Amino acid sequence: MTGARGQLRIGIDTGGTFTDVVAYNEATGELTVTKTPTTPADPSLGFIAGLTKVLGLVGADAADVAAVSHGTTIATNRLLEGKIGRLGFITTEGFEFLLEIARQSVPDGYGNSYFWVKPDRIVPAHLVKTVGGRLDHNGAELRPFDEDGARAVARWFRDRGIDTLGVCFLHSYANPDHEKRMAAVLAAEHPLASFSLSSEVLREYREYERSMTTLLDAAVKPAVAGYLRSITERLNRLAGAEAGTDGGTGSGGPDTGAGGDTGSGRPDSGSGRPDTGSSGPDTGSSGPDSGSDLNAAARRRVPFYVMKSNGGVLSADEVIHQPITTVLSGPAAGALGAALIASEAGFGRVLTCDGGGTSTDVAVVADGEPALTTEGRVGAYPSMIPMVDVVTVGAGGGSIAWVSPEGALKVGPRSAGADPGPMCYARGGTEVTVTDAHLMLGRIPPHLLGGEVPLDPAAARDGLRALAGRLGLSEENCATGILEVSAWNQANAVRQITVKRGLDVRDFTLVTFGGSGSLLACSLIDILGMAGVLVPPNPGNVSAFGLLTVDVRIDYVRTAVGRHDALDHGAVDAIFTGLAEQAKAALVSQGFAEHRRRLVRTADLRYYGQAFEVRVPVPDGQVDAALAGAVAGAFHDAHRALYGYDFRDDSRQQVEWVNLRVTGVGEIQRPALPVLDWGTGRARTGSREVCFSRGAGFVAAGIFARPGLAAGDVVTGPAIIEEYGATVPVHPGFAARVDRLGNLHLARSGPGRPATGAVSEVPFDTGR
């Protein structure tokens, strides 16, 4: 490894099939990518295997590592699979049926009321206990906290061995005192309990959603804590250090990174916790506030950070206390990495399509930033934690093809995962998957990861023959049918996040990445009517790359409901000031210099009587009538943009302020993405027979090594572009143009394009 010690930043994203790894050398700008199979039984084994592998590829050791950032699905998978264990709930006296009542809304509208069966609550009624005491909506105490009753409740849970608890008292967002006293009682009477307080998880009103978010946090806390402690111990052993306690990872360590974009595409290629938010690591790239000046003792521990669902990073120490903030952390990293790459390529409005082994995640990016939501869901459960707005469908490389009782071909959402995997993995898989169909049709090579994972075409063909027999189809039509269904599944995810929200998909550029994300890119162009698709270099590792490019984000929120025409400007200003001080203190504690700190103010507003709010920016400065008026004006504009109307000129419709928010942003220094040389590359490596569409049969397609392509090259179909972690089929009638950053711009080919199967102006049969 070249350069100074301690300047290697590593991003590791654990997916359903593969664990993706990207290492970025701050000193030289070199970027190295690799993958390793995910180990579902213990994902930490795959994590360490990937870290060890990439260190070997660059000739480095743990002393060279400045930071490791991780995207994990541990919390998400626990919730999606319903693995929440025995969970207890403590709430205000008289509100024991809060979870049972929930919300009046019925999925798919009230027409479904007759058929809909209310699902089981996350905590059954007999495991809900109440404690006396009451606060009003301003936080004033109406009835004192019942300490004796609290002790009785703590002992009740202790005696029954219920060690995972959520605590949510009415109006604790306005005053956390009663919840903190309950925490002290639990610590004294039930010391083995792991619990979450709503005033620390989410200081917003709406008791049901706040309770659910708190219970989700409590439910995943033991699993996430155990997982992160396991990784921390392994990291420390790898570094030759003595493992710490409580998952200690040296938060205040060096930066979490930025990286240049990809190189050749080969694995050896070069080129006190706050009560409402969370804290992240020190960042700043190679600046006076970066981790390069840490003393040797601090460097013995590998700084370890985890991706948050809101698009920032968080020290592993804090994640153990606030695990719900990591839900959807993997998709968030991919959306951010793709957003950065697209922005550098000149695209501000894009849709990101992250296709992995198990699922496809789609997000909207406007002006370089993925859209955020606080109205998300994790499976069947609502969560108000800020998260990148992602739509997920079970359409990945491992998605299983099956026949419905009516005899129709279906694909997903079940997945073969990493173990046993698709039939072509020859590891005991017995069901046909999307990957088997791609292999049988020649769209992917008979191996993955540059030959590291050999595939068995005969096993895939045997499975497809049996499935085709059940459907009365030929093997070829069965395989193309599987891919057509999978493409429509992905297209439906894109439509859910665009058309159903009033957005025209044709106004966006689609960015496809992930190991399987670009395999159906040409089909998506046709189905969605889009102008084209952008495929970044090393698309299989964009999520891991994204982990190295994110700012630290720390969210703080307070509910303060008030009519606009009677707004107490001084009170609002005081709340914003208090939240800003919390955010600033958290950033300072993480080592950010003043020039790397930024505070962003927003507010949630609505028309009086509405049930939900619209978030709008709040300018800097003291809150007075003029500033409040500007915020209200922005709300009218945003409401019209979202819903097609506003009540700006109707004095009967009052504006209401609901939540005040401050986000502390610790900015990183992002190196420029590497630029390719212009000119004709030497990329063609051969040809093979490929079937691109149903009924078209097999045709000769040129095979091109993506690392050999140069800026300005154009590859026209039929062709296959291969690299270490992904494959891009270029269908007949399509062309892929290489830009200066190495991105592929895939679109329908037009007049003046090179001859079929060619690079630049060179005919297919001349070779490259």
Secondary structure, 3 states (H helix, E strand, C coil): CCCCCCCEEEEEEECCCEEEEEEEECCCCCEEEEEEECCCCCHHHHHHHHHHHHHHHHCCCHHHEEEEEEECCHHHHHHHCCCCCCEEEEEECCCCCHHHHCCCCCCCCHHHCCCCCCCCCCCCHHHEEEECCEECCCCCEEECCCHHHHHHHHHHHHHCCCCEEEEECCCCCCCCHHHHHHHHHHHHHCCCCEEEEHHHHCCCCCHHHHHHHHHHHHHHHHHHHHHHHHHHHHHHHHCCCCCCCCCCCCCCCCCCCCCCCCCCCCCCCCCCCCCCCCCCCCCCCCCCCCHHHCCHHHHCCCCEEEECCCCCEEEHHHHHHCHHHHCCHHHHHHHHHHHHHHHHCCCCEEEEEEECCCCEEEEEEECCEECEECCEEECCEEECCCEECEEEECCCCCEEEEECCCCCEEEEEEECCCCCCCHHHCCCCCCCEHHHHHHHCCCCCCEEHHHCEECCHHHHHHHHHHHHHHHCCCHHHHHHHHHHHHHHHHHHHHHHHCHHHCCCHHHCEEEEECCCCCCCHHHHHHHHCCCCEEECCCHHHHHHHHCCCCCEEEEEEEEEEEEHHHCCHHHHHHHHHHHHHHHHHHHHHCCCCHHHEEEEEEEEEEECCCCCCEEEECCCCCCCHHHHHHHHHHHHHHHHHHHCCCCCCCCCCCEEEEEEEEEEEECCCCCCCCCCCECCCCCEEEEEEEECCCCCCEEEEEEEEHHHCCECCEEEECEEEECCCCEEEECECEEEEECCCCCEEEEECCCCCCCCCCECCECHHHCC
